Amino acid sequence: MQVTFLGTSSGVPTRARNVSAVALRLPQRSELWLFDCGEGSQHQFLKSDLRLSQLRRVFISHMHGDHIFGLPGLLASLGLAGNSSGVELYGPDPLESYLNGVMQSSSSRIGYPLQVHRVREAAENNAVLIDDNDLLVRCTPLTHRVPAYAYRVDQKPRPGRF
């Protein structure tokens, strides 16, 4: 796993720091996961060695603009590139209606499968959000002015000895 901080500034970007976005690169499966997607995240991708075409999952912590305003543009650009096999979104309850509203208002189309998963129930019940062959993802509620969630990615133990 490789973590790339695309933005670590709060609320407002600065000349040296973009707002919230963290990429998790999974080279063993040629996948990229994104945690939050603040405004300007596409430009941060261009400055990195990450490939947007590998984006498979996006996890949104909460619905404040500095964490989501970059998402509609990023998803639209991914669609224009025409090389996405699909993206799964995870986040607060309003995420899907927010995206639907922005995409409809801007007449944007997404030409790839897009699934939105609400995380509230999993967070409140301490349930596993994703369980695949290699990784477990859990989320937990945070104390914030709006519903907010933290995500944890664990790699499953691998058989064998060193």
C-alpha positions in Angstrom: 0.0 0.0 0.0 1.2 3.5 -0.8 -0.4 6.6 0.7 -0.2 9.9 -1.2 -1.4 13.1 0.5 -3.0 15.2 -2.3 -4.4 17.8 0.2 -4.0 18.4 3.9 -5.2 21.9 4.3 -8.4 22.5 6.2 -11.3 24.6 5.0 -9.4 26.8 2.5 -6.5 25.8 0.2 -3.2 27.7 0.5 -0.5 28.3 -2.1 1.3 25.2 -0.8 -1.5 23.0 0.3 -4.7 21.7 -1.3 -7.9 20.9 0.7 -8.6 17.3 1.9 -7.7 14.4 -0.4 -5.7 11.3 0.3 -5.0 8.5 -2.2 -4.3 4.9 -1.3 -2.5 3.1 -4.1 -2.8 -0.7 -4.1 -0.2 -1.7 -6.7 -0.8 -5.5 -6.2 -4.2 -5.0 -7.8 -3.6 -1.8 -9.9 -6.2 0.0 -7.9 -6.5 3.5 -6.4 -8.8 4.4 -3.5 -9.4 8.1 -2.6 -10.4 9.4 0.8 -12.2 12.7 0.4 -12.0 14.8 -2.7 -11.7 18.5 -2.1 -11.7 21.2 -4.8 -8.5 21.0 -6.9 -8.0 17.3 -6.4 -7.7 16.8 -10.1 -4.8 19.2 -10.3 -3.1 17.3 -7.5 -3.5 14.1 -9.4 -1.8 15.7 -12.4 1.2 16.7 -10.1 1.5 13.1 -8.8 2.5 9.8 -10.4 -1.0 8.4 -9.7 -3.2 7.2 -12.6 -6.8 8.4 -12.3 -7.8 5.5 -14.6 -7.1 3.1 -11.6 -9.6 4.8 -9.3 -12.0 2.2 -8.0 -13.3 3.5 -4.7 -13.9 6.9 -3.1 -14.6 7.3 0.6 -16.1 10.6 1.7 -15.8 11.5 5.4 -18.5 14.2 5.5 -20.4 16.6 3.3 -18.4 19.8 3.9 -17.2 21.5 0.7 -13.5 21.1 1.4 -14.1 17.4 1.3 -16.5 17.0 -1.6 -16.4 19.9 -4.0 -13.8 18.2 -6.2 -15.8 15.0 -6.6 -18.3 15.9 -9.4 -15.5 17.2 -11.6 -13.2 14.3 -11.0 -16.0 11.8 -11.8 -17.0 13.7 -14.9 -13.3 13.8 -16.1 -13.0 10.1 -15.5 -16.0 9.6 -17.7 -14.6 11.8 -20.5 -11.4 9.8 -20.5 -13.5 6.7 -21.3 -11.3 4.2 -19.5 -13.0 3.5 -16.2 -14.4 0.1 -15.4 -16.5 1.6 -12.6 -16.3 3.4 -9.3 -17.8 2.7 -5.9 -18.5 5.7 -3.6 -18.9 5.4 0.2 -20.1 8.2 2.4 -22.9 10.0 4.4 -26.5 9.6 3.4 -26.7 12.9 1.4 -23.8 11.9 -0.9 -25.9 10.3 -3.7 -28.5 13.2 -3.8 -25.7 15.7 -3.9 -24.0 14.0 -6.8 -27.3 13.5 -8.7 -28.1 17.2 -8.3 -24.8 18.4 -9.5 -24.6 16.1 -12.4 -28.2 16.8 -13.5 -27.8 20.6 -13.1 -24.6 20.6 -15.1 -25.9 18.1 -17.8 -22.9 15.9 -17.0 -23.0 12.2 -17.8 -21.0 9.4 -16.3 -20.5 6.6 -18.9 -19.3 3.9 -16.4 -20.9 2.0 -13.5 -21.2 4.2 -10.4 -22.4 2.8 -7.1 -23.1 4.8 -4.0 -23.0 3.1 -0.6 -24.3 4.8 2.6 -22.0 4.1 5.5 -24.1 5.3 8.5 -25.5 1.9 9.4 -22.2 0.1 9.1 -20.6 2.8 11.3 -23.3 2.7 13.9 -23.2 -1.1 14.2 -19.4 -1.4 14.0 -19.9 -3.6 10.9 -17.3 -4.3 8.2 -17.9 -2.1 5.2 -15.7 -4.0 2.7 -14.3 -7.5 3.1 -12.4 -8.9 0.2 -9.6 -11.4 -0.2 -6.9 -9.0 1.0 -8.5 -6.1 2.8 -11.0 -5.1 5.5 -12.5 -1.6 5.6 -14.4 -0.4 8.6 -15.8 3.0 9.4 -16.8 4.7 12.6 -18.8 7.9 13.4 -17.0 11.0 14.3 -18.1 14.0 16.4 -18.5 16.9 14.0 -21.1 19.5 13.1 -22.5 17.2 10.4 -22.6 13.4 10.2 -18.9 12.4 9.7 -17.1 9.1 9.4 -13.5 7.9 9.8 -12.3 4.9 7.7 -9.8 2.2 8.6 -8.2 -0.1 6.0 -6.6 -3.3 7.4 -4.6 -5.8 5.4 -5.6 -9.4 6.2 -2.9 -11.6 7.6 -1.1 -13.6 4.9 -0.1 -17.2 5.4 3.6 -18.1 5.6 6.6 -17.2 7.7 9.5 -14.8 7.3 
